[in-house]
Amino acid sequence: MKGLMICGLWLSCLFSSFVYSQQTDTDALQNLSCTSIEVFSRQGCPHCKAAYQALENLTSLHPHLRISKRDIQQTEANYARFVSLNKTHKIDKPGVPSFYMCGHFWVGFDQVFTPQQILNYSGLKTTERLDEAAPVKSVRMPFFGDMTAQRYGLPIFTVVTGLLDGFNPCAMWVLMFLLSMLVNVKSRKRMVIIAGAFVLVSGVVYFAFMAAWLNLFIIIGISRNVQILIATVAIVVGSINLKDYFAFKKGLSLGIPETSKSGLYVKVRNIVQAQNITAALLGVVMVAVLVNLLELICTAGLPAIYTQVLTLQKLQPMEYYAYLLLYNLAYIFDDALMVSVVVITLHKYKVSEKQGRWLKLISGGFIIALGFMLLLIPEYLF
């Protein structure tokens, strides 16, 4: 009897050991399945590059993590897998980088999907929290959201590009002609109302144009082919402007056609001579809209590249439009400054051919530089 009890006890221990072993193996398999991460990215995506760098740092600490890189533009299978996961998880706005892990699917890095979450889902442990080991310093800005060190450069880039876009001979020529005619009126109040309306309407029209560009890029998505097309157009536009520095108005030039200038002269004179201020303002609105439509030929590369760069950022809708507003405030700053100078001094100024050449040189060089960056190293555009 005693032998039977010992035998039974031995079998019970053996069975318990087997069950524990099976359970441990099952847990190990579950943990193993949760150490695989599929990362969906595309070439030229700066956030994808940042995500890969963070994941490489993580795998150096935890070699059991397995990262599967899937460029959605590289193979049809990668793209099909990306589309399938978005449909399965009911993602309204697909984007990259995206991550699939442990049956969960995330879009976005740092704010949505973090290295710490990877450790939490995988069951791996670390001696310190990753998000506390390298804190991200940020400042909450109205409309612009959290401004981290990586995004401090975007407002500067916005202002600089807007200022350079505003310094172009096309719009300046019309504004300086309008101001030279208004000087003869000898009324600072009338000058401020009419010239100020011209500048304000110019900014509103340009804002609407850039918003259209932005929404187009958001709808069609950010593909490498679109980037190459925009970069090529920018390089061509910049090269033509650069050519005008050495051969001004010789051969192909981008600007207001001479055939259109005579009509603009007449319209501006009618505005200045109008007795009714309401009629003058209506005329200013028409001229400002027309000039800005013609002006798009001069610097078509800058707004296209800027809105493309803006769509590379993971921003909220209000933040996108806040940056467009900042761009357009910088864009009309040049014109507003000229209006202020003429109103104060009551002197006539005009854009000389020499000044026009330099403006073409600076604008053309900047557009070409941005075009080549978008073509060759898009990840450097924030």
Buried (B, 14 or more C-beta within 10 A) or exposed (E): EEEEEEEEEEEEEEEEEEEEEEEEEEEEEEBEEBBBBBBBBBBBBBBBBBBBEBBEEBBEEBEEBEBEBBBBBEEEEBBEBBEEBBEEBEBEEBBBBBBBBBEEBBBBBBEBBBBBBBBEBBEBEEEEEBEEEEEEEBEEEEEBBEBEEBBEEBBEBBBEBBBBBBBBBBBBBBBBBBBBBBBEBEBBEBBBBBBBBBBBBBBBBBBEBBBEBBBEBBEEEBBBEBBBEBBBBBBBBBBBBBBBBEEBEEEEBBBBEEEEBEEBEEBBBEBBEBEEEEEBBBBBBEBBBBBBEBBBBBBBBBBBBBBBBBBBBBBEEEBBBBBBBBBBBBBBBBBBEBBEEBBEEBEBBEBEEEEBBBBBBBBBBBBBEBBBBBBEEBBEBB
